[in-house]
Amino acid sequence: MTDKRTQATADSGNMEKDPDDWVTGDEPMTGAQRSYLKTLSEEAHVDFDEQLTKAEASRRIDELQQKTGRGLERQRGRVGDGEGTTNPGSAGAGPGDEATVSIGPQ
């Protein structure tokens, strides 16, 4: 049985993990990382490196988000508008993965 404090931090614990500590960090980057990193690279006018590992891609995404201004809403603790506010290398879904739910009559 876990206490409330342990349970409360469990949901965000992996989201904060340093990429150097990832068990699979040395594997090739994921498809989501590749897609988002390619977009960020184009926006930042920098070369896209297809050979990055998951951990390297995550760090590069964070770096390019800073350079391009993407992800600033999340960094400030605000809810983003779905336009590049998450890093698929760290946690969460990428742009375009949002769902719209309607409740009640329109």
C-alpha distances in whole Angstrom, upper triangle without the diagonal:
4,7,10,12,10,10,13,15,13,16,19,18,20,23,23,23,27,29,30,26,26,26,28,30,33,34,36,35,34,37,35,36,39,40,39,40,43,44,43,45,48,47,47,51,49,49,46,45,44,43,40,36,33,32,36,36,33,35,38,37,36,39,41,39,40,44,44,42,40,36,37,36,32,33,34,31,33,32,35,37,36,39,37,35,32,32,31,31,28,26,27,30,34,37,38,34,34,34,36,35,37,36,39,43,44
4,7,8,6,6,10,11,10,13,15,15,17,20,20,20,24,26,27,24,24,24,27,28,31,32,34,33,32,35,33,33,37,38,36,38,41,41,40,43,45,45,44,48,46,46,44,42,42,40,37,34,31,30,33,34,31,32,35,34,33,36,38,36,37,41,41,39,37,33,34,32,29,29,31,27,30,29,32,35,34,36,35,32,29,29,29,28,25,23,25,28,31,34,35,32,32,32,34,33,36,35,38,41,43
4,6,5,6,9,10,11,13,15,15,18,20,20,21,25,27,28,25,25,26,29,30,33,34,36,35,34,36,34,34,38,39,37,38,42,42,40,43,46,45,45,48,47,47,44,44,43,42,39,36,32,31,35,35,31,33,36,35,33,36,38,36,37,40,41,38,36,33,33,32,28,29,29,26,28,28,31,34,34,36,35,32,29,30,30,29,26,24,25,29,32,35,36,33,32,33,34,33,36,35,37,41,43
4,5,5,6,9,10,12,14,14,17,19,19,20,24,27,28,25,25,27,29,30,33,34,36,34,33,35,33,33,37,37,35,37,40,40,38,41,44,43,43,46,45,46,43,42,42,41,38,35,32,31,34,34,30,31,35,33,31,34,36,34,34,38,38,36,34,30,30,29,25,26,26,23,25,25,28,31,31,34,32,29,27,28,28,28,25,23,23,27,30,32,34,31,30,30,31,30,33,32,34,38,39
4,5,5,6,9,11,12,12,15,17,16,18,21,24,26,23,23,25,27,28,31,32,34,33,32,34,32,32,35,36,34,35,39,38,37,39,42,41,40,44,43,43,41,40,40,39,36,33,30,28,31,32,28,29,32,31,29,32,34,32,32,36,36,34,32,28,28,27,24,24,24,21,24,24,27,30,30,32,31,28,26,26,27,26,23,21,22,26,29,32,33,31,30,30,32,31,34,33,36,40,41
4,5,5,6,9,11,10,13,15,15,16,19,22,23,20,20,22,24,25,28,29,32,30,29,32,30,30,33,34,32,33,37,37,35,38,41,40,39,43,41,42,39,38,38,37,34,31,27,26,29,29,26,27,31,29,27,31,33,31,31,35,36,34,32,28,28,27,24,24,25,22,25,25,27,30,30,32,30,27,25,25,25,24,21,20,21,25,28,31,32,29,29,30,32,31,34,34,37,40,41
4,6,5,7,10,10,13,14,15,16,20,22,24,21,21,22,24,25,29,29,31,30,28,31,28,29,32,33,31,32,36,36,35,37,40,39,39,42,41,41,39,38,37,37,33,30,27,26,29,29,26,27,31,29,27,31,33,30,31,35,35,33,31,27,28,26,23,23,24,21,23,23,26,28,28,30,29,26,23,24,24,24,20,18,19,23,26,29,30,27,26,27,29,28,31,30,33,37,38
4,6,6,8,9,12,13,14,16,19,22,24,21,21,23,25,25,29,30,31,29,28,30,28,28,31,32,30,31,34,34,33,35,38,37,37,40,39,40,37,37,37,36,33,30,27,26,29,28,25,26,29,27,25,29,30,28,29,32,33,30,28,24,25,23,20,20,21,18,20,20,23,26,25,28,26,23,21,22,22,22,19,17,18,21,24,27,28,26,25,25,27,27,29,29,32,35,36
4,6,6,6,9,10,10,12,16,18,20,18,18,20,22,22,26,27,28,27,26,28,26,25,29,30,28,29,32,32,30,33,36,35,34,38,36,37,35,34,34,33,30,27,24,22,25,25,22,23,26,25,23,26,28,26,26,30,30,28,26,22,23,22,18,19,20,17,19,20,22,25,25,27,25,22,20,20,20,20,16,15,16,20,23,26,28,25,25,26,28,28,31,31,34,37,38
4,6,5,8,10,11,12,15,17,19,16,16,17,19,20,24,24,26,25,24,26,24,24,27,28,27,28,31,31,30,33,35,35,34,38,36,36,34,33,32,32,28,25,22,21,24,24,21,22,26,24,23,26,28,26,27,31,31,29,27,23,24,23,20,20,22,19,21,21,23,26,25,27,25,22,19,19,19,19,15,14,15,19,22,25,27,24,24,25,27,27,30,30,34,37,38
4,6,7,8,10,12,16,17,20,17,16,18,19,20,24,24,25,23,22,24,21,21,25,26,24,25,29,29,27,30,33,32,32,35,34,35,32,31,31,30,27,25,21,20,23,23,19,21,24,22,21,24,26,24,25,29,28,27,24,20,22,20,17,18,19,16,18,17,19,22,21,23,22,19,16,17,16,17,13,11,12,15,19,21,23,20,20,21,23,23,27,27,30,34,34
4,6,5,7,9,13,15,17,15,15,17,18,18,22,23,24,22,21,23,20,20,24,24,22,23,27,27,25,28,30,29,29,33,31,32,30,29,29,29,25,23,19,18,21,20,17,18,21,19,18,21,23,21,22,25,26,24,21,18,19,18,14,15,16,14,16,16,18,21,20,22,20,17,14,14,15,15,11,10,11,15,18,20,22,20,20,21,24,25,28,28,32,35,35
4,5,6,7,10,13,15,12,12,15,16,16,20,21,23,21,21,23,21,20,24,25,23,24,27,28,26,28,31,31,30,33,32,32,30,29,29,28,24,21,18,17,20,20,16,18,21,20,18,21,24,22,23,26,27,25,23,20,21,20,17,17,19,17,19,19,21,24,23,24,22,19,16,16,16,15,11,11,13,17,20,23,25,22,23,25,27,28,31,32,35,39,39
4,5,5,9,10,13,10,9,12,13,13,17,17,19,17,17,20,18,17,21,22,20,21,25,25,24,26,29,28,28,31,29,29,27,26,25,24,21,18,15,13,17,17,14,15,19,17,16,20,22,20,22,25,25,24,22,19,20,20,17,17,19,18,20,20,20,23,21,23,20,18,15,13,13,12,9,8,11,15,17,20,23,20,21,23,26,27,31,32,35,39,39
4,6,9,10,13,12,11,14,14,14,18,18,19,17,16,19,16,15,19,20,18,18,22,22,21,23,26,25,25,28,27,27,25,24,24,23,20,18,14,13,16,15,12,13,16,15,13,17,19,17,18,22,22,21,18,15,17,17,13,13,16,14,16,16,17,20,18,19,17,14,11,10,11,10,6,6,9,12,14,17,20,18,19,21,24,25,29,30,34,37,36
4,6,9,12,11,11,14,15,14,18,19,20,18,18,21,19,17,21,22,20,20,23,24,22,24,27,26,25,28,27,27,25,24,25,24,20,18,15,13,15,16,12,13,16,15,13,16,18,17,17,21,22,20,19,15,17,17,13,13,15,14,17,18,18,22,20,21,18,16,13,12,13,11,8,9,12,15,17,20,23,21,22,24,27,28,32,33,37,39,39
4,6,8,7,7,11,12,11,15,16,18,17,17,20,19,17,20,22,20,20,23,24,22,24,27,27,26,29,27,27,24,23,23,22,18,16,13,11,14,14,11,12,16,15,14,16,19,18,19,22,23,23,21,18,19,20,17,16,19,18,21,21,21,25,23,24,20,18,15,13,14,11,8,10,13,17,18,22,25,23,24,26,29,31,34,36,39,42,42
4,5,5,7,11,12,10,13,15,17,16,17,20,19,16,19,22,19,18,22,23,21,22,26,25,24,27,24,24,22,21,21,20,16,14,12,9,11,13,10,9,13,14,12,14,17,17,18,20,22,22,20,18,19,21,18,16,19,19,22,23,23,26,24,24,21,19,16,13,14,11,9,12,15,18,19,22,26,24,26,28,32,33,37,38,42,45,44
4,5,5,9,9,6,9,12,13,12,14,17,16,13,16,19,17,16,19,21,19,20,23,24,22,25,22,22,19,18,18,16,13,10,8,5,8,9,7,7,11,12,11,13,16,16,17,20,21,21,20,18,20,22,18,17,21,21,23,24,23,26,24,23,20,19,16,12,12,9,8,11,15,17,18,21,24,23,25,28,31,33,37,39,42,45,44
4,6,8,10,7,9,12,14,14,16,20,19,16,19,22,20,19,22,24,22,22,26,26,25,27,24,23,21,19,19,17,13,11,10,6,9,12,10,10,13,15,14,16,18,19,20,22,24,24,23,21,23,25,22,21,24,24,27,27,27,29,27,27,23,22,19,16,16,13,12,15,19,21,22,25,28,27,29,32,35,37,41,42,46,49,48
4,6,9,7,10,13,15,15,17,21,20,18,20,23,22,21,24,26,24,25,29,29,28,30,27,26,24,22,22,19,16,13,11,9,12,14,12,13,16,17,16,18,21,21,22,25,26,26,25,23,24,26,22,21,25,24,27,27,27,30,28,28,25,23,20,17,17,13,12,14,18,21,22,26,28,27,28,31,34,36,40,41,45,48,47
4,5,5,8,10,13,12,14,17,17,15,18,21,20,19,22,24,23,24,27,28,27,29,26,25,22,20,20,18,14,11,9,7,11,12,11,12,15,16,16,18,21,21,22,25,26,26,24,22,24,25,22,21,25,24,27,26,26,28,26,26,23,22,18,15,14,11,10,12,16,18,20,23,26,24,26,28,32,34,37,39,43,45,45
4,6,8,9,12,13,14,18,18,17,19,22,22,21,24,26,25,26,29,30,29,31,29,27,24,22,21,18,16,12,10,10,13,15,14,15,18,19,19,22,24,24,26,28,29,29,27,25,28,29,25,25,28,28,30,29,29,31,29,29,26,25,21,18,17,14,13,15,18,20,22,25,28,25,28,30,34,35,39,40,44,47,47
4,6,6,9,10,11,14,15,14,16,19,19,18,21,23,23,23,27,28,27,29,26,24,21,19,17,15,13,9,7,8,11,12,12,14,17,17,18,20,22,23,25,26,27,28,26,24,27,28,25,25,28,28,30,29,28,30,27,27,24,23,20,17,15,12,12,14,17,18,19,23,25,23,26,28,32,34,38,39,43,46,45
4,6,8,8,10,14,15,12,14,18,17,16,19,21,20,21,24,25,24,26,23,22,19,16,15,13,10,6,5,5,8,9,9,11,13,14,15,17,19,20,22,23,24,25,23,22,24,26,23,23,26,26,28,27,27,29,26,26,22,22,18,15,13,10,11,13,17,18,19,22,25,23,26,29,32,34,38,40,44,46,46
4,7,9,11,15,16,14,15,18,19,17,19,22,21,21,24,26,25,26,23,21,18,15,14,11,9,5,6,7,8,10,11,13,14,16,17,19,20,22,23,25,26,27,25,24,27,29,26,26,29,29,31,31,30,31,28,28,24,25,21,18,16,13,14,17,20,21,21,24,27,25,28,31,35,37,41,43,47,49,48
4,6,9,12,14,12,13,16,17,16,18,21,21,21,24,26,25,26,23,21,18,15,13,10,9,5,6,8,10,10,12,14,15,16,18,20,21,22,24,25,26,28,25,24,28,29,26,27,30,30,31,30,29,31,27,27,24,24,21,17,15,12,14,16,19,19,20,23,25,23,27,29,33,35,39,41,45,47,47
4,6,9,12,10,10,13,15,13,15,18,18,18,20,23,22,23,20,18,14,12,9,7,6,4,6,9,9,9,11,14,14,14,17,19,19,20,23,24,24,26,23,23,26,28,26,26,30,30,31,30,28,29,26,25,22,23,20,16,14,11,14,16,18,18,18,21,23,22,25,28,32,34,38,40,44,46,45
4,7,8,6,6,10,11,10,12,15,15,15,18,20,19,20,18,16,12,11,8,8,6,5,4,8,8,6,8,11,11,11,14,16,16,17,20,21,21,22,20,19,23,24,22,23,26,26,27,26,24,25,22,21,18,19,16,13,10,8,11,13,15,15,14,17,19,18,22,25,28,31,35,37,41,43,42
4,5,5,6,9,10,10,12,14,15,16,18,20,21,22,20,18,14,13,11,11,10,9,7,10,11,9,10,13,13,12,15,17,17,18,21,22,21,23,20,19,23,24,21,23,26,26,26,25,23,23,20,20,17,18,15,12,9,8,11,12,13,12,12,15,16,15,19,21,25,28,31,34,38,40,39
4,5,5,6,9,10,11,12,14,15,17,19,20,21,19,18,14,14,11,12,12,12,10,14,14,11,12,16,15,13,17,19,17,18,21,22,21,22,19,19,23,24,22,23,27,26,27,24,22,22,19,18,16,17,15,13,9,10,13,14,14,12,11,13,14,14,17,20,23,26,30,33,36,38,37
4,5,5,6,8,10,11,12,14,16,17,18,20,19,18,14,14,13,14,13,13,10,13,14,10,11,14,14,11,14,17,15,15,19,20,18,19,16,16,19,20,18,20,23,23,23,21,18,19,15,15,12,14,11,9,6,8,11,11,10,8,7,10,11,10,14,17,20,23,27,30,33,35,34
4,6,5,6,8,10,10,12,14,15,16,17,16,15,12,12,10,12,10,10,8,10,10,7,7,11,10,8,11,13,12,13,16,17,16,17,15,14,18,19,17,19,22,22,22,21,19,19,16,15,12,13,11,8,6,6,9,11,11,10,9,11,13,13,16,20,23,26,30,32,36,38,37
4,6,5,6,9,10,10,12,14,15,16,14,13,9,9,7,10,9,10,9,12,11,8,10,13,11,10,13,15,13,14,18,18,17,19,16,17,20,22,20,22,25,25,25,24,21,21,18,17,14,16,14,11,9,9,13,14,15,13,11,13,15,15,19,22,25,28,32,35,38,40,38
4,6,5,6,9,10,11,13,14,15,15,14,10,12,10,13,13,14,13,15,15,11,12,15,13,11,14,16,13,14,17,17,16,18,15,16,19,21,20,21,24,25,24,22,19,19,16,14,12,14,13,11,10,11,14,15,14,12,9,10,11,13,16,19,22,26,29,32,36,37,35
4,5,5,6,9,10,11,12,14,14,14,11,12,12,15,13,14,13,14,14,10,10,13,11,8,11,13,10,10,14,14,12,14,11,12,16,17,16,17,21,21,21,19,16,16,13,11,8,11,10,8,8,9,12,13,13,11,7,8,11,12,15,18,21,25,28,31,34,36,34
4,5,5,6,9,10,10,12,11,10,7,9,9,12,10,12,11,13,11,7,9,10,8,6,10,10,8,9,13,12,12,14,12,13,16,18,17,18,21,22,22,21,18,19,16,14,11,13,12,9,9,9,12,14,15,14,11,12,14,16,18,22,25,28,32,35,38,39,38
4,5,5,6,9,10,10,10,9,6,9,9,12,12,14,14,16,14,10,12,14,11,9,13,13,10,12,15,14,13,15,14,15,19,21,20,21,24,25,25,24,21,20,18,15,12,15,15,13,12,13,16,18,18,16,13,13,15,17,20,23,26,29,33,36,39,40,38
4,5,5,6,9,10,10,11,9,12,13,16,15,17,16,18,16,13,14,15,12,10,13,13,10,11,14,13,11,13,11,13,16,18,18,19,22,23,23,21,18,17,15,12,10,13,13,12,12,14,17,18,17,15,11,11,13,15,18,21,24,27,30,33,37,38,35
4,5,5,6,8,9,10,9,12,13,16,14,17,16,16,14,11,12,13,9,7,10,10,6,7,10,9,7,10,8,11,14,16,16,17,20,21,21,20,17,17,15,12,9,12,12,11,12,13,15,17,17,15,12,12,15,17,19,22,25,28,31,34,38,39,37
4,5,5,6,5,6,6,9,11,14,13,16,16,17,14,11,13,13,9,9,12,10,7,10,12,10,9,12,12,14,17,20,20,20,23,24,24,24,21,21,19,16,13,16,16,14,15,15,17,19,20,19,15,15,18,20,22,26,28,32,35,38,41,42,40
4,5,5,6,8,8,12,13,17,16,19,19,20,18,15,17,17,13,12,15,14,10,12,14,12,10,13,13,16,18,21,21,22,24,26,26,25,21,21,19,15,14,17,17,16,17,18,20,22,22,20,16,15,18,20,23,26,28,32,35,38,41,42,39
4,5,8,10,11,14,16,19,18,21,21,21,19,16,17,17,13,12,14,13,9,10,12,9,7,10,10,13,15,18,19,19,21,23,23,22,19,18,17,13,12,15,16,15,17,18,20,22,21,20,16,15,17,20,21,25,27,31,33,36,39,40,37
4,6,9,10,13,16,19,17,20,20,20,17,15,16,15,12,11,12,10,7,9,10,7,6,10,11,14,15,18,19,19,21,23,23,23,20,20,19,16,14,16,17,16,18,18,20,22,22,21,18,17,20,22,24,28,30,33,36,39,42,43,40
4,7,9,13,15,18,18,21,22,22,19,17,18,17,14,14,16,13,10,13,14,10,10,13,14,17,19,22,23,23,25,27,27,27,24,24,22,19,17,19,20,19,20,20,23,25,25,24,20,19,22,25,27,30,32,36,38,42,45,45,43
4,6,9,13,15,15,18,19,19,16,14,16,15,11,12,14,12,9,13,13,11,11,15,15,18,20,23,23,23,25,28,28,28,25,25,23,20,18,20,20,18,19,19,21,24,25,23,20,20,23,25,27,31,33,37,40,43,46,47,45
4,6,10,12,12,16,17,18,14,13,16,15,11,13,15,13,11,15,16,14,14,18,18,20,22,25,25,25,28,30,30,30,27,27,25,22,19,21,21,19,19,18,21,24,25,24,21,21,23,25,28,32,34,38,41,44,47,48,46
4,6,9,9,13,14,15,12,10,13,13,10,11,14,13,11,14,16,14,15,18,17,19,22,24,24,24,27,29,29,28,25,25,23,20,17,20,19,16,16,15,19,21,22,21,18,18,21,22,25,29,32,35,38,42,45,46,44
4,6,6,10,12,13,10,9,12,13,10,12,15,14,13,16,18,17,17,20,19,21,23,26,25,25,28,30,30,30,27,28,25,23,19,22,20,17,17,15,18,21,22,21,19,20,23,24,27,30,33,37,40,43,47,48,46
4,6,9,11,13,11,9,13,14,12,13,16,16,15,18,20,19,20,22,21,22,25,27,26,26,30,31,31,30,28,28,25,23,20,22,20,17,16,14,18,20,22,20,18,20,22,23,26,29,32,36,39,42,46,47,45
4,7,10,12,9,9,13,14,12,14,17,17,17,19,22,21,22,24,23,23,27,29,27,27,31,32,33,32,30,30,27,26,22,24,22,18,17,15,18,21,22,22,20,22,24,25,28,31,35,38,41,44,48,49,48
4,7,8,6,6,9,10,9,11,14,14,14,17,19,19,20,22,20,21,24,26,24,24,28,28,30,29,27,28,25,24,20,21,19,15,14,12,15,17,20,20,18,21,23,23,26,30,33,36,40,42,46,48,46
4,5,5,6,8,10,10,12,14,15,16,18,20,21,22,23,21,21,24,26,24,24,27,28,29,28,27,28,25,24,21,21,18,15,13,10,13,16,18,19,18,21,23,23,26,29,32,35,39,41,45,47,46
4,6,5,6,9,10,10,12,14,15,16,19,20,21,22,20,19,22,23,21,21,25,25,26,25,24,25,22,22,18,19,15,12,10,7,9,12,15,15,15,18,21,20,23,26,29,32,36,38,42,44,43
4,5,5,6,9,10,11,13,14,15,17,19,20,21,19,18,21,23,20,19,23,23,25,25,24,26,23,23,19,19,16,12,11,8,9,12,15,17,17,20,23,22,24,27,31,33,37,39,43,45,44
4,5,5,6,9,10,11,12,14,16,17,18,20,18,18,20,23,21,20,23,24,26,26,24,26,24,22,19,19,16,13,13,9,11,15,17,18,17,20,23,23,25,29,32,35,38,41,45,47,45
4,5,5,6,9,10,10,12,14,15,16,17,16,15,18,21,19,18,22,23,24,24,22,23,20,19,15,16,14,10,10,7,10,13,15,15,14,16,19,19,22,26,29,32,35,38,41,43,42
4,5,5,6,9,10,11,13,14,15,16,14,13,16,18,15,15,19,19,21,21,19,21,19,18,14,14,11,7,8,5,6,10,12,13,13,15,19,18,20,24,27,30,33,36,39,41,40
4,5,5,6,9,10,11,13,14,15,14,13,15,18,16,15,18,19,21,22,20,22,20,19,15,15,13,10,11,8,9,13,15,16,16,18,21,21,23,27,30,33,36,38,42,44,43
4,5,5,6,8,10,10,12,14,13,13,15,18,17,16,19,21,22,22,20,22,20,18,14,15,13,10,12,9,11,14,17,17,15,17,20,21,23,27,30,33,36,39,42,44,42
4,5,5,6,9,10,10,11,10,10,13,15,14,13,17,18,19,19,17,18,16,14,11,11,10,7,9,7,9,12,13,14,12,13,17,17,19,23,26,29,32,35,38,40,39
4,6,5,6,9,10,10,9,8,10,13,12,10,14,16,17,17,16,18,16,15,11,11,10,7,10,9,9,12,14,15,13,15,18,19,20,24,27,29,33,35,38,40,39
4,5,5,6,9,10,10,10,12,15,14,13,16,18,19,20,18,20,19,17,13,13,13,11,13,12,13,16,17,18,16,17,21,22,23,27,30,33,36,38,41,43,42
4,5,5,6,8,8,10,11,15,14,14,17,19,19,20,17,18,17,14,11,12,12,10,13,12,14,16,17,17,15,15,19,20,22,25,28,31,34,37,40,42,40
4,5,5,6,5,6,8,11,11,10,13,15,16,16,13,15,14,12,8,9,9,9,12,12,12,14,15,15,13,13,17,18,19,23,25,28,31,33,37,38,36
4,6,5,7,7,7,11,12,10,12,15,16,17,15,17,17,14,12,11,12,12,15,15,15,17,18,18,16,16,20,21,22,26,28,31,33,36,39,41,39
4,6,8,10,10,14,15,13,16,18,19,20,17,19,18,15,13,14,15,14,17,17,17,20,21,20,18,18,21,23,24,28,29,33,35,38,41,42,40
4,6,9,9,13,14,13,15,18,18,18,15,16,15,12,10,12,13,13,16,17,18,19,19,19,16,15,18,20,21,25,26,30,32,35,38,39,37
4,6,6,9,11,10,12,15,14,15,12,13,14,11,9,10,12,13,16,17,17,18,18,18,16,14,18,20,20,23,25,28,30,33,36,37,35
4,6,8,9,10,12,14,13,13,10,11,10,8,6,6,9,10,13,14,14,15,15,14,12,11,14,16,16,20,22,25,27,30,33,35,32
4,6,5,6,9,10,10,10,8,10,10,8,6,4,6,8,11,13,12,13,12,12,11,11,14,15,15,19,20,23,26,28,32,33,32
4,5,5,6,9,9,10,8,11,12,11,9,7,9,11,15,16,15,15,15,16,14,14,17,18,18,21,22,25,27,29,33,34,32
4,5,5,6,5,6,5,8,10,10,9,6,9,12,15,17,16,15,14,15,14,13,16,17,16,19,20,22,24,26,29,31,29
4,5,5,5,6,6,10,10,11,10,6,7,10,13,14,12,12,11,13,13,13,16,16,15,18,19,22,24,26,29,31,30
4,5,7,10,10,13,14,14,12,9,9,11,14,15,13,13,14,16,15,16,19,19,19,22,23,25,28,29,33,35,34
4,6,9,10,13,15,15,14,11,12,14,18,19,16,17,17,18,18,18,21,21,20,23,24,25,28,29,32,34,33
4,7,9,13,14,15,14,11,12,14,17,18,16,15,15,17,17,18,20,20,18,21,22,23,25,26,29,32,31
4,6,9,12,13,13,10,12,15,18,19,17,16,15,16,16,16,18,18,16,18,19,20,22,23,26,29,27
4,7,9,11,12,8,10,14,16,18,17,15,13,14,14,13,15,15,13,15,15,17,19,20,23,25,24
4,5,7,8,6,8,12,14,17,16,15,12,12,12,10,12,13,11,14,14,17,19,21,24,26,24
4,6,8,7,10,14,16,19,18,17,14,13,12,9,11,12,10,12,12,15,17,20,23,24,22
4,6,6,8,11,13,16,16,14,11,9,8,6,7,8,7,10,11,14,17,20,23,25,23
4,6,8,11,13,16,16,15,13,11,9,6,8,10,10,13,14,18,20,23,26,27,25
4,6,8,9,12,13,13,11,9,7,5,9,10,11,15,17,20,23,26,29,30,28
4,7,10,12,12,11,10,9,8,7,11,11,11,15,17,20,22,25,28,30,28
4,6,9,8,7,6,7,6,7,11,10,11,15,17,20,23,25,29,31,30
4,5,5,6,7,7,7,9,12,12,14,17,20,23,26,29,32,34,33
4,5,5,6,6,5,9,12,11,13,16,20,22,26,28,32,34,33
4,6,8,9,9,12,15,14,17,20,23,26,29,32,35,38,37
4,7,9,10,14,17,15,17,20,23,25,29,31,35,37,36
4,7,9,12,15,13,14,17,20,22,26,27,31,34,33
4,7,10,12,9,10,13,16,18,22,24,28,30,29
4,7,8,6,8,11,14,17,20,23,26,29,28
4,6,6,8,12,15,18,21,24,28,30,28
4,6,7,11,13,17,20,23,26,28,26
4,6,9,11,15,18,21,24,25,24
4,7,10,13,17,20,23,25,23
4,7,10,13,16,20,21,20
4,7,10,13,16,18,17
4,7,10,13,15,14
4,7,10,12,12
4,7,8,8
4,7,8
4,7
4
